[in-house]
């Protein structure tokens, strides 16, 4: 999902107010800008398709792990 840079925080505030956990919110904030379509297209043009796929996988895994850890800490 693509968010403009300054719209992520108000959208996440609304989601947290609706019951979203803080761990998943952090994961979305971490992964959102890195995994937007324009960002991935630029990265692909610079480093190639295979490395971009590895980059995307690493971003997803690391954002998920950080979200899980943060969710357990904050509860």
PyMOL commands that set and color helices and strands:
alter all, ss='L'
color gray80, all
select helices_A, chain A and resi 5-17+22-32+37-47+49-74
alter helices_A, ss='H'
color red, helices_A
deselect
rebuild
show_as cartoon
